[in-house]
Amino acid sequence: METPLLTKRQLRIFDSIVDEYTKTAVPIASQSLIGKSGLRVSSATIRNEMRALEEAGFICQPHTSSGRIPTEEGYRFFVQNSIQKELSHSPAVRKMESLLPELRDEDPRMHMKSLARALASLSLNAAIVAFGPHDTYYTGVSHLFTKPEFGSLEHVAQISNIIDHLDEHIPDLFSKTLHDVTILVGSENPLSSFCSIIVTPYRHQNTDGLFGIFGPMRMDYRQNYSFVHAATRFL
């Protein structure tokens, strides 16, 4: 199935929906986008464009809410089309540096754990390091439990089960990750179909490893991509 083409106005509205939902975790109504999308159009025009985005499968209406949220397909489109992969990472690098003053003196394994803790602290998501297919370290899981997506006992149990069986799924992650920072959204993510992961490979002493940020599909992809990419500067 081909991805629908969006007009420039639809793209701007869609990006605004993603950005606002990332910040608020509340379904986005057309009225709330006036002025935020940078478009001088009426609420009725935004409603029409949101209807087109819904028909394209990029947003949906949860329950009986009047607002809309991005779908998994929408997030995948956003990652592919709205994240500038070739960007300056100096702000992210400076933030990493502020958390890693002693990094160069550390043992390589502790070095990677420090990177993971920095990623978790900066992104407010979980961070994972795989030293090999069956040797993993994770941190920042408590950040996940503060997010609205994981407010129910059912979702807490699901996340806990993912962490308990992390080693079983890491080999699948190795098979999906290529040669650079990779974003796996929802069902693409072998760890959990209702979460996303931004992950990158690394190599140390002839051993292949992975590290990255794990969180809800509502995560801030632009920011977290920047943090993971910046972390590669410290390898």
N, C-alpha and C positions, 0 to 999 in steps of 0.2 A: 504494500500500500504506500503510495507516494505521500510525502508530507505536504499539506496544503501550503500555498504561498500566501503570505500575509502582506498587507499594505504597510507603508511606513507608519501610518497612524495606528493600525492594529498592533504593530510591533511595539510602539511606544506605550500603548495602553496595557498590553500584555506584560511588558517589563515592569510597569508600575504596579500591576496586580501582584506579580511575584515579589517585588521589593516590599510592598506594604504588608503582604501576608507573612513574609519572612519576619518583619518587625513585630507584628501584632498577634499573629496566629488566629485572627478573626476574619471570617469571610468578608470579602471586599464588595461593597455596594458601589454602584455607578456614581452616586453623589459624592462619595469620599474621594474619588479620583479627580474631581474638577480642580484644576490648578496643579495637582501633583504630577500629572503626566506631561506638563509643559504645553498642553494643547488648549487653545481657546475655543472650546466647543461646548455644547450644552450637555446636560445630563442625559437627555434623550438620545443624542448622537453617541455618547459613550455606551448607553444601554444597547443600542443597535450593534455597535462594534463588539461588545461583550457577547451578544447573541451569536455573532459570526464566529468568535473565538470558541464559544461553547460547541457550535456545530462542527468546528474543526477538531474538537476533542482536546483542546488545550486547557480549558477550565470547566468546572462543573459546579452544580448547586448542592451543597451538603444538606441533607435532611430537609427541613422546611425553611431554612435561612433564605433571606432575600439576596444575600451576597454570594460571591463565587470564590472558589479556590483553584489553584493550579492542579491539574491532573498529573499522573506519572508521565504521560506522554508530553504534557506541557513542560514539565521540568526537564525532560530529555531534550526537547526543542530549545529551551532556554540555555541549557549547557552547551549545546552545539552552535547556537547562533548569537548568544548575547554575552558570552564570556570571552573577553579578548585574551587569548592565550599568550600573545607576545606583548607583555606589558612590563613596566618598570616595577621591580619588587623592592625598591629601597625602603619604603615605609615598613613593609612586613619584615625585611631583614633587620632593620633597626629595632623593631619590637622583639624579634628573636634574640638579638644581641643583648638586649637589656635583661633577658631572663637567663642568659647562658654565659656569664662572665668567665667561668672557670673551665669552659668546655674543652679547650685544647689540652688540658692536663689530665683528662679522664681516660680510663680504660675504655676501649672501643664499645664494649657492651653497655657500660654506664653512660657513655656518650649518647648512644641511641635512646636509652631510657630518659635521659635529660631532654633530648629533642621531643620525645613523646609527651613528657610532662609540660613542656613549653607549648606544644601544639594544643594540648587539652586546655591549658590555662588561657591561651589567646582566643581559641575558637569557642570555648564553653561547650565543647562536645567531648566525646571519648576519643582517645588516640590509641592506635594499635601499632606494635612493632612485631614483625615475624622475623626471627633470626634464622629461621628455616621452616620447612613445611609443618613441623610438629614442635616448634619451640617459640612460644609467643609471650608477649608482655602487653598489658593494657593498663590504661589509667584514665581518669576523668569520667568514669561511669556515673558518678554522682551528679555530674552536669546533666546527663540525659534525664534523670529522674526529676529534675526541676522544670522540664519542658512540658507544655500542655498535652502533647501527643502521648506522654507516658504517665498521665495522671491517674489512670485506672489501674486496679490491681492486676487485671488481665495483661495489660501492656508491660507492667513491671515484671510480671512472671515471664513474658515472652523475651524481654531484654535479658533477664537473668539467665534464662535457658540458653540464649545465644552465647553469652559470656562463658557459661559452664561448658559448652561444647565448641568453643572457639577453635581448638586445634583440629577438629574434624572438618571444618570448613575452609581453613586457611589454604590447603592444597588447591581447592577450586579457585581461590583468589589468585594464587600464583599463575594458574593457567589462563586467567583473564587479563592479567596486567602485562602491558607491553614494555616499551622502553622509555616511558616518560610519565609525567603525572596523568593519571587516568581517573575519570569520574564515572562511577557506576551508580545508576539511579534505580531505586526500587527493585523490580524483578531482575535487573542486571546484576544486582549485588548478591553474591552467594551467601553472605552472612545473614541477610534479612531482606525480605521483599518489601517491607514497609519502611526501610531506612535507605540511606545512601552512604557511599564511602568515596573519599578522594584519596587515592593511594599511589605510591610510586615505588619502583624497585630500587635497590641499592646492592652493591657488591663489596664485600670485605673479606680479605684473605681467602679468596677462591670460594666464598660462600655467598649464595644469593639470599637476599632478604627483602622485606617490604615494610613500609611504614605509611601511616596516613591518619586521616580524620574520619570518624564514624559517627553518624547522627541521623536525625529525622530527615525525610525528604524536604522539609521546610528549611533546611539549613541555608546559611548564607554562602552560596556557591562561589561567588566572586571573591569574597574575603578568604574563605577557607582554601580555595585553589591557590591564592597568593601565599598563604602561610605554608602550605605544603611545598610549593615551589621554592619559597625562601629557605625552608629547612634543608633542601638539597645543597645549598651553598655551604652548609656546615659539615658535610660528610667528608 
